[in-house]
Amino acid sequence: MIKTKLYFFTIGALAILLTSFQYSQDDSVKLRTVMKTIKSEADEVRKTLLEGKSKNFDYTYHKQILTANTRNKKASNPYFKTRAENYLQKLEKYNEAKDKKKSFNQLIDACISCHDYASKIYIGRIKKLYINE
C-alpha cells in the first residue's frame, strides 16, 4: 500500500515537473518564432532589393519582439527593450526610405547591435544579409 502511494506520488511529481518544463519551453519558443519569421522576411526583402525591386516589412508583426516571451534574461530586460525599439525605428525608416538598400543595411546594423548583447550566436547569419553594392 505504501509503495503504491509512493509510486503515484512520484508519478504526480514527475508530471508536474514535465508540465512546468513544457511551459518554459513554450515561452522561449515565442521569441524564437518571431525572430525566425523576421529573418525569413529579411531574406525575402533582401532578395527583392537585389532584383532591383522594392518591398516593405510588415511592421505590425515585428512589434511582437517587444512582448514575446523568452527564457533569455538578457532579452527580457530594459536594455533589450531599448535595442528592440531602436530596431523598430529603423524598420519604420526603411519602409519610408527612398534608398532602400542603404536603409536595409542600417536595419541590419540594428539587428547586430541587439544580438551583440543578447545572442551572439546568430551574428554570422545576420551579417550575410548585408547588401554590398
C-alpha positions as CSV (number, residue, x, y, z in Angstrom):
1,M,0.0,0.0,0.0
2,I,2.8,2.5,0.9
3,K,4.7,1.5,-2.2
4,T,1.6,2.2,-4.3
5,K,1.1,5.6,-2.7
6,L,4.8,6.5,-3.2
7,Y,4.6,5.3,-6.8
8,F,1.6,7.6,-7.5
9,F,3.2,10.5,-5.6
10,T,6.4,10.1,-7.7
11,I,4.4,9.9,-11.0
12,G,2.4,13.0,-10.0
13,A,5.5,15.0,-9.1
14,L,7.1,13.9,-12.4
15,A,4.1,15.0,-14.3
16,I,4.2,18.5,-12.6
17,L,7.9,18.9,-13.4
18,L,7.4,17.9,-17.0
19,T,4.4,20.2,-17.4
20,S,6.5,23.1,-15.9
21,F,9.3,22.3,-18.2
22,Q,6.9,22.3,-21.2
23,Y,5.7,25.8,-20.3
24,S,9.2,27.2,-20.0
25,Q,10.0,25.6,-23.4
26,D,6.8,27.3,-24.9
27,D,7.9,30.7,-23.5
28,S,11.2,30.5,-25.2
29,V,9.7,29.4,-28.5
30,K,7.7,32.6,-28.8
31,L,10.6,35.0,-29.2
32,R,12.5,32.4,-31.3
33,T,9.5,32.0,-33.6
34,V,9.2,35.8,-34.0
35,M,12.9,36.0,-34.8
36,K,12.8,33.2,-37.3
37,T,9.9,34.9,-39.1
38,I,11.7,38.2,-39.1
39,K,14.8,36.5,-40.6
40,S,12.7,34.8,-43.2
41,E,11.1,38.1,-44.2
42,A,14.5,39.9,-44.2
43,D,15.8,37.2,-46.6
44,E,12.8,37.8,-48.9
45,V,13.2,41.6,-48.8
46,R,16.9,41.4,-49.5
47,K,16.3,39.1,-52.5
48,T,13.7,41.6,-53.8
49,L,16.1,44.5,-53.4
50,L,18.8,42.7,-55.2
51,E,16.4,42.2,-58.1
52,G,16.0,46.0,-58.2
53,K,12.5,46.0,-56.8
54,S,11.1,47.4,-53.6
55,K,9.4,45.7,-50.7
56,N,8.4,46.8,-47.3
57,F,8.4,44.9,-44.0
58,D,5.2,44.1,-42.0
59,Y,5.8,46.4,-39.1
60,T,2.8,45.1,-37.1
61,Y,4.4,41.6,-36.9
62,H,7.8,42.9,-35.9
63,K,6.4,44.8,-32.9
64,Q,6.0,41.4,-31.3
65,I,9.7,41.5,-30.3
66,L,8.7,43.9,-27.5
67,T,6.1,41.5,-26.0
68,A,7.4,38.0,-26.9
69,N,8.3,35.7,-24.1
70,T,11.8,34.3,-23.6
71,R,13.9,32.5,-21.1
72,N,16.9,34.6,-22.1
73,K,17.3,37.0,-19.2
74,K,19.3,39.4,-21.4
75,A,16.4,39.5,-23.9
76,S,13.9,40.4,-21.2
77,N,15.4,43.5,-19.6
78,P,15.2,47.2,-20.3
79,Y,18.4,47.2,-22.3
80,F,16.9,44.7,-24.7
81,K,13.7,46.8,-25.0
82,T,15.8,49.9,-25.9
83,R,17.6,47.9,-28.6
84,A,14.3,46.5,-29.9
85,E,12.7,49.9,-30.0
86,N,15.7,51.2,-32.0
87,Y,15.3,48.3,-34.4
88,L,11.6,49.1,-34.9
89,Q,12.5,52.8,-35.6
90,K,15.0,51.6,-38.2
91,L,12.3,49.4,-39.7
92,E,9.9,52.3,-40.0
93,K,12.6,54.4,-41.6
94,Y,13.3,51.6,-44.0
95,N,9.6,51.3,-45.0
96,E,9.6,55.1,-45.7
97,A,13.1,55.3,-47.3
98,K,13.8,56.2,-50.9
99,D,17.3,54.5,-50.8
100,K,16.0,51.1,-49.6
101,K,19.4,49.3,-49.8
102,K,21.2,51.8,-47.6
103,S,18.3,51.8,-45.1
104,F,18.2,48.0,-45.2
105,N,21.8,47.8,-44.2
106,Q,21.1,50.2,-41.4
107,L,18.4,47.9,-40.2
108,I,20.8,45.0,-40.2
109,D,23.2,47.2,-38.1
110,A,20.4,47.5,-35.6
111,C,19.9,43.7,-35.6
112,I,23.6,43.1,-34.9
113,S,23.7,45.7,-32.2
114,C,21.0,43.9,-30.3
115,H,22.3,40.4,-31.0
116,D,25.8,41.5,-29.9
117,Y,24.3,42.0,-26.5
118,A,21.6,39.2,-26.2
119,S,22.5,36.4,-28.5
120,K,25.9,36.5,-30.3
121,I,25.5,33.1,-32.0
122,Y,23.3,34.5,-34.8
123,I,25.5,37.4,-35.8
124,G,27.2,35.5,-38.6
125,R,23.9,34.7,-40.2
126,I,22.7,38.3,-39.8
127,K,25.8,39.7,-41.4
128,K,25.1,37.7,-44.5
129,L,22.0,39.9,-45.0
130,Y,24.1,43.0,-45.8
131,I,23.7,44.3,-49.4
132,N,27.1,45.1,-50.8
133,E,26.6,47.3,-53.8
